[in-house]
Amino acid sequence: MLLENIARNRVLVFTPRGFFPQQGVDHFGLRGERWQTHHSGWKPEEFVEMGCEVLMMKQFHDASNKAFVEAFGANGKPVDALQAWKDHGLDK
C-alpha cells in the first residue's frame, strides 16, 4: 500500500541515510524498542524519484545515541539523517 493512499495531505519520513542496524535499543528509555527496529535503508535519491522533497541533516546520528554506539561503536563515523516529505491532496 502506498502511503499516499492512507495519508490525508502529507507523507513525512525521518530516517537515517542508508542502513542503520538498530535493534533492541530505545535511546529515550520509553520501551519502544520493537517499534524502532530498522528493516531497510534509504538514500535521498530514492525519495526524490518518488516525488518527495528531501532535507539532509549531516552527521545527525553519532556516539551521543546509545543505538548508534551499539551499531557502530563509540568511535564510529557519524551517520546523516534525512527528512523526506510529499504533499498531496492539498489545495495549492
Rosetta constraint file for C-alpha pairs under 8 A:
AtomPair CA 1 CA 5 HARMONIC 6.98 0.50
AtomPair CA 2 CA 6 HARMONIC 7.43 0.50
AtomPair CA 3 CA 7 HARMONIC 6.04 0.50
AtomPair CA 3 CA 11 HARMONIC 6.70 0.50
AtomPair CA 4 CA 8 HARMONIC 7.60 0.50
AtomPair CA 4 CA 10 HARMONIC 7.61 0.50
AtomPair CA 4 CA 11 HARMONIC 6.74 0.50
AtomPair CA 4 CA 88 HARMONIC 7.43 0.50
AtomPair CA 7 CA 11 HARMONIC 6.28 0.50
AtomPair CA 8 CA 88 HARMONIC 7.77 0.50
AtomPair CA 8 CA 89 HARMONIC 6.90 0.50
AtomPair CA 9 CA 87 HARMONIC 5.78 0.50
AtomPair CA 9 CA 88 HARMONIC 5.16 0.50
AtomPair CA 9 CA 89 HARMONIC 5.24 0.50
AtomPair CA 9 CA 90 HARMONIC 5.87 0.50
AtomPair CA 10 CA 85 HARMONIC 6.85 0.50
AtomPair CA 10 CA 86 HARMONIC 5.61 0.50
AtomPair CA 10 CA 87 HARMONIC 4.38 0.50
AtomPair CA 10 CA 88 HARMONIC 5.95 0.50
AtomPair CA 10 CA 89 HARMONIC 8.00 0.50
AtomPair CA 11 CA 85 HARMONIC 5.37 0.50
AtomPair CA 11 CA 86 HARMONIC 5.28 0.50
AtomPair CA 11 CA 87 HARMONIC 6.55 0.50
AtomPair CA 12 CA 83 HARMONIC 7.16 0.50
AtomPair CA 12 CA 84 HARMONIC 5.79 0.50
AtomPair CA 12 CA 85 HARMONIC 4.34 0.50
AtomPair CA 12 CA 86 HARMONIC 6.74 0.50
AtomPair CA 13 CA 83 HARMONIC 5.57 0.50
AtomPair CA 13 CA 84 HARMONIC 5.18 0.50
AtomPair CA 13 CA 85 HARMONIC 6.27 0.50
AtomPair CA 14 CA 81 HARMONIC 7.28 0.50
AtomPair CA 14 CA 82 HARMONIC 5.84 0.50
AtomPair CA 14 CA 83 HARMONIC 4.45 0.50
AtomPair CA 14 CA 84 HARMONIC 6.57 0.50
AtomPair CA 15 CA 42 HARMONIC 7.63 0.50
AtomPair CA 15 CA 81 HARMONIC 5.72 0.50
AtomPair CA 15 CA 82 HARMONIC 5.58 0.50
AtomPair CA 15 CA 83 HARMONIC 6.55 0.50
AtomPair CA 16 CA 20 HARMONIC 6.47 0.50
AtomPair CA 16 CA 41 HARMONIC 7.40 0.50
AtomPair CA 16 CA 42 HARMONIC 7.43 0.50
AtomPair CA 16 CA 61 HARMONIC 7.62 0.50
AtomPair CA 16 CA 79 HARMONIC 6.86 0.50
AtomPair CA 16 CA 80 HARMONIC 6.00 0.50
AtomPair CA 16 CA 81 HARMONIC 4.13 0.50
AtomPair CA 16 CA 82 HARMONIC 6.02 0.50
AtomPair CA 17 CA 41 HARMONIC 6.86 0.50
AtomPair CA 17 CA 42 HARMONIC 5.77 0.50
AtomPair CA 17 CA 43 HARMONIC 5.64 0.50
AtomPair CA 17 CA 44 HARMONIC 7.27 0.50
AtomPair CA 17 CA 79 HARMONIC 6.79 0.50
AtomPair CA 17 CA 80 HARMONIC 5.31 0.50
AtomPair CA 17 CA 81 HARMONIC 5.03 0.50
AtomPair CA 17 CA 82 HARMONIC 5.96 0.50
AtomPair CA 18 CA 41 HARMONIC 4.42 0.50
AtomPair CA 18 CA 42 HARMONIC 4.84 0.50
AtomPair CA 18 CA 43 HARMONIC 5.64 0.50
AtomPair CA 19 CA 38 HARMONIC 7.77 0.50
AtomPair CA 19 CA 40 HARMONIC 6.12 0.50
AtomPair CA 19 CA 41 HARMONIC 3.82 0.50
AtomPair CA 19 CA 42 HARMONIC 6.76 0.50
AtomPair CA 20 CA 38 HARMONIC 6.85 0.50
AtomPair CA 20 CA 41 HARMONIC 6.88 0.50
AtomPair CA 20 CA 68 HARMONIC 7.97 0.50
AtomPair CA 20 CA 71 HARMONIC 7.30 0.50
AtomPair CA 21 CA 37 HARMONIC 7.83 0.50
AtomPair CA 21 CA 38 HARMONIC 6.21 0.50
AtomPair CA 21 CA 71 HARMONIC 5.91 0.50
AtomPair CA 22 CA 36 HARMONIC 7.21 0.50
AtomPair CA 22 CA 37 HARMONIC 5.37 0.50
AtomPair CA 22 CA 38 HARMONIC 5.55 0.50
AtomPair CA 22 CA 67 HARMONIC 6.11 0.50
AtomPair CA 22 CA 68 HARMONIC 7.67 0.50
AtomPair CA 22 CA 70 HARMONIC 8.00 0.50
AtomPair CA 22 CA 71 HARMONIC 6.54 0.50
AtomPair CA 23 CA 33 HARMONIC 6.84 0.50
AtomPair CA 23 CA 34 HARMONIC 7.57 0.50
AtomPair CA 23 CA 36 HARMONIC 7.02 0.50
AtomPair CA 23 CA 37 HARMONIC 4.63 0.50
AtomPair CA 23 CA 38 HARMONIC 6.85 0.50
AtomPair CA 23 CA 67 HARMONIC 7.85 0.50
AtomPair CA 24 CA 33 HARMONIC 5.02 0.50
AtomPair CA 24 CA 34 HARMONIC 6.75 0.50
AtomPair CA 24 CA 36 HARMONIC 7.95 0.50
AtomPair CA 24 CA 37 HARMONIC 6.95 0.50
AtomPair CA 25 CA 33 HARMONIC 5.38 0.50
AtomPair CA 25 CA 36 HARMONIC 7.92 0.50
AtomPair CA 25 CA 66 HARMONIC 7.18 0.50
AtomPair CA 25 CA 67 HARMONIC 5.59 0.50
AtomPair CA 26 CA 30 HARMONIC 6.56 0.50
AtomPair CA 26 CA 31 HARMONIC 6.21 0.50
AtomPair CA 26 CA 32 HARMONIC 5.79 0.50
AtomPair CA 26 CA 33 HARMONIC 4.94 0.50
AtomPair CA 26 CA 36 HARMONIC 7.30 0.50
AtomPair CA 26 CA 66 HARMONIC 7.89 0.50
AtomPair CA 26 CA 67 HARMONIC 7.14 0.50
AtomPair CA 27 CA 65 HARMONIC 6.26 0.50
AtomPair CA 27 CA 66 HARMONIC 5.59 0.50
AtomPair CA 27 CA 67 HARMONIC 6.22 0.50
AtomPair CA 32 CA 36 HARMONIC 6.35 0.50
AtomPair CA 33 CA 37 HARMONIC 6.54 0.50
AtomPair CA 42 CA 46 HARMONIC 6.81 0.50
AtomPair CA 42 CA 47 HARMONIC 7.99 0.50
AtomPair CA 43 CA 47 HARMONIC 7.18 0.50
AtomPair CA 44 CA 48 HARMONIC 6.39 0.50
AtomPair CA 44 CA 54 HARMONIC 6.59 0.50
AtomPair CA 44 CA 56 HARMONIC 7.95 0.50
AtomPair CA 44 CA 82 HARMONIC 7.08 0.50
AtomPair CA 44 CA 84 HARMONIC 7.91 0.50
AtomPair CA 45 CA 49 HARMONIC 6.14 0.50
AtomPair CA 46 CA 50 HARMONIC 6.63 0.50
AtomPair CA 47 CA 51 HARMONIC 6.63 0.50
AtomPair CA 47 CA 52 HARMONIC 5.37 0.50
AtomPair CA 47 CA 53 HARMONIC 7.51 0.50
AtomPair CA 47 CA 54 HARMONIC 7.19 0.50
AtomPair CA 47 CA 84 HARMONIC 6.61 0.50
AtomPair CA 48 CA 52 HARMONIC 4.93 0.50
AtomPair CA 48 CA 53 HARMONIC 6.40 0.50
AtomPair CA 48 CA 54 HARMONIC 6.98 0.50
AtomPair CA 51 CA 86 HARMONIC 6.76 0.50
AtomPair CA 52 CA 84 HARMONIC 5.96 0.50
AtomPair CA 52 CA 85 HARMONIC 5.24 0.50
AtomPair CA 52 CA 86 HARMONIC 4.71 0.50
AtomPair CA 53 CA 84 HARMONIC 5.56 0.50
AtomPair CA 53 CA 85 HARMONIC 5.43 0.50
AtomPair CA 53 CA 86 HARMONIC 6.35 0.50
AtomPair CA 54 CA 82 HARMONIC 6.78 0.50
AtomPair CA 54 CA 83 HARMONIC 5.70 0.50
AtomPair CA 54 CA 84 HARMONIC 4.43 0.50
AtomPair CA 54 CA 85 HARMONIC 6.69 0.50
AtomPair CA 55 CA 82 HARMONIC 5.67 0.50
AtomPair CA 55 CA 83 HARMONIC 5.16 0.50
AtomPair CA 55 CA 84 HARMONIC 6.41 0.50
AtomPair CA 56 CA 80 HARMONIC 7.06 0.50
AtomPair CA 56 CA 81 HARMONIC 6.06 0.50
AtomPair CA 56 CA 82 HARMONIC 4.57 0.50
AtomPair CA 56 CA 83 HARMONIC 6.55 0.50
AtomPair CA 57 CA 80 HARMONIC 5.65 0.50
AtomPair CA 57 CA 81 HARMONIC 5.07 0.50
AtomPair CA 57 CA 82 HARMONIC 5.86 0.50
AtomPair CA 58 CA 79 HARMONIC 7.28 0.50
AtomPair CA 58 CA 80 HARMONIC 4.57 0.50
AtomPair CA 58 CA 81 HARMONIC 6.56 0.50
AtomPair CA 59 CA 78 HARMONIC 4.76 0.50
AtomPair CA 59 CA 79 HARMONIC 4.91 0.50
AtomPair CA 59 CA 80 HARMONIC 4.45 0.50
AtomPair CA 59 CA 81 HARMONIC 7.17 0.50
AtomPair CA 60 CA 78 HARMONIC 6.87 0.50
AtomPair CA 60 CA 79 HARMONIC 6.15 0.50
AtomPair CA 60 CA 80 HARMONIC 5.19 0.50
AtomPair CA 60 CA 81 HARMONIC 5.64 0.50
AtomPair CA 61 CA 65 HARMONIC 6.88 0.50
AtomPair CA 61 CA 68 HARMONIC 6.72 0.50
AtomPair CA 61 CA 78 HARMONIC 5.55 0.50
AtomPair CA 61 CA 79 HARMONIC 5.03 0.50
AtomPair CA 61 CA 80 HARMONIC 6.33 0.50
AtomPair CA 61 CA 81 HARMONIC 6.96 0.50
AtomPair CA 62 CA 68 HARMONIC 6.07 0.50
AtomPair CA 62 CA 69 HARMONIC 7.60 0.50
AtomPair CA 62 CA 76 HARMONIC 7.50 0.50
AtomPair CA 62 CA 77 HARMONIC 7.30 0.50
AtomPair CA 62 CA 78 HARMONIC 4.64 0.50
AtomPair CA 62 CA 79 HARMONIC 6.59 0.50
AtomPair CA 63 CA 68 HARMONIC 5.91 0.50
AtomPair CA 63 CA 69 HARMONIC 5.39 0.50
AtomPair CA 63 CA 73 HARMONIC 7.52 0.50
AtomPair CA 63 CA 74 HARMONIC 5.40 0.50
AtomPair CA 63 CA 75 HARMONIC 7.11 0.50
AtomPair CA 63 CA 76 HARMONIC 7.21 0.50
AtomPair CA 63 CA 78 HARMONIC 7.50 0.50
AtomPair CA 64 CA 68 HARMONIC 7.70 0.50
AtomPair CA 64 CA 69 HARMONIC 7.80 0.50
AtomPair CA 65 CA 69 HARMONIC 6.47 0.50
AtomPair CA 66 CA 70 HARMONIC 6.25 0.50
AtomPair CA 67 CA 71 HARMONIC 6.22 0.50
AtomPair CA 68 CA 72 HARMONIC 5.77 0.50
AtomPair CA 68 CA 73 HARMONIC 7.03 0.50
AtomPair CA 68 CA 74 HARMONIC 7.96 0.50
AtomPair CA 69 CA 73 HARMONIC 4.31 0.50
AtomPair CA 69 CA 74 HARMONIC 4.97 0.50
AtomPair CA 69 CA 75 HARMONIC 7.94 0.50
AtomPair CA 69 CA 76 HARMONIC 7.36 0.50
AtomPair CA 70 CA 74 HARMONIC 8.00 0.50
AtomPair CA 72 CA 76 HARMONIC 4.94 0.50
AtomPair CA 72 CA 77 HARMONIC 7.61 0.50
